[in-house]
Amino acid sequence: MKKQIIATLVLFALVSCKKETQEIEVVKNEVKVVTTVDSNGVKKTDSVAIFNKTVNGKTSKAENKIQKYEYTYKAYDGTEADVTFTHYPDKSFILIKRNNYKLELPKTQENEKMAVFEKDNVKAVAEGNKITIYQDGQTFELERKR
């Protein structure tokens, strides 16, 4: 009788045990950054973020390229502002820094002559070497310094 109970328990244990598979995920991120300054003094930074993901021995790779262009602009009153154009694969931004003031706007429109950046009640229009900022009924013009 004891042997039958033990045999039944062993059989039950063997049947009820399922092999559980566990997914192993390994993610490695790598960022390559290349910064150059051209003959006009424009600082250009290109970044490539590389994502390597391994799940159960299968590897997938994705890249996101980020481009930044940094310029110095001058206002009509002689003050200077640092302007950075940042381009991601799916969106672009402009960052205008002047003294302690920072203004970051996403791009909303673009054509071959100009780009428009807007957020809340602030609008910046970049055309060639000029940026015109519209804020609270006022207009500010910046021209790229050479």
N, C-alpha and C positions, 0 to 999 in steps of 0.2 A: 504494500500500500504506500509506504513511504517512497519507494522507487517510482511509483506512478505519479505521485504528487510532484516529486522533484523533476521527473521527465516532462510533466505538463508545464511546470514553471519555466524550465529551460526552453521548451518549445515556444511558449508564450513570449518569453524574453527575446528569442531570436526573431520571431515574426513581428513583434511590435517595434523592434529597433529599426529605424530608418536611417539611412546614411544622409546626414545633413551636409549640404554643400555650402561653403562659405565663399562669398565673393571677395576677392582681394583687389583693392584698388590702390594704385600708386600714381600720384600726380607730381610731375616735376615741372616747375616754371623756370624759364630762363628769359632774361631781357638783354638784348644787345642794343647798345646806344652808340651812335656815331654823331659827333658834333663837328661841324666845319664852319669856318668864317670865310666868306667870299671876298673878292677884291673891293667890294663896296662896303664892307664892314657888317654885312648881314650875317647874324649867327643862325645857323640852321642845325636843328637837332632831329635826327631820324631815329626812332626806336622801333624795334621789332620784339614783341612779346611772343615767345614760343611756349605753347602748352603741350606737354607730352603726358598723355593719360594712358595707363596700362591697367586693364581689367582682365583678370584671369589669363594673363599671358598675351592678350591682344592689345597692341599699341595703336593709339590714334594721336595725330599731331595737328595742331591748329596754330596759325600765326595771325597776329594783329599788328598792322603797321601804323605807327603814330608819327606824324610829322609836325614839327614846331618851327616857326619862323619868328625871329625876334628882331624888332626894328626900334629905332628911336625916332619919335615924332616931336615936332616943335609947334607950340601954339602961337597965335598972333601976338600974345604978350611976352613971348620969349621963353616961357617955361617949357620944360621938356617932359615927355611921357614915354614910358617903355610900353610897347605894344607887342603882344605875342599872339600869333595866329596858330591854333592847334587843330590839326586834322586827324580824326579817327576814321576808321573804315566806314562808319555809318553816321557820323555827325562831325560838326566843326564848331569851334568857339573862338572868340576874341577876348583877350584879357588886356585891359588898359590900366597901367599903374602910374599914378602921378602923386608924388609925396606919399602920404599915408592912405590915399584914396585908391581903391581897387574896384574895377568894374568888369564883370565877366558876363558875356552875352552869347547865347547860342545863335548859330546861323539859321535864318528863316527863309532866305531867298538868295538866288545866285544866277547870274548870267555872265556872258563873256566880258562885260564892261564893269560890273560892280557886284558886291556882296552886301547883303543886309543882315544885320545882327540885331535881335530884339528880345527884350525881357521886361515884363511889367510895363512901365511907361517910358522906358529908355530905348532909344533906337540909334544904332551906329551904321552909317553907310560908308563902305570902303570903295573908293574909285581911284584906281591908279596909285598915285603917291599921296592921296588925301583921304582923311577920315572926317566925316561930319557927324557930330553927336547931337541928338535932339533929346533934351531932358527938361521936364517941367516948363515948357514954353520957351526955353532958351536953346540957342544953337551955338555949338563950339566947333571950330575947325582946327584940325591938326594936319601938318604937312610933314612928310617923311624927311628927316635930316639926312644930308649926304655927307 
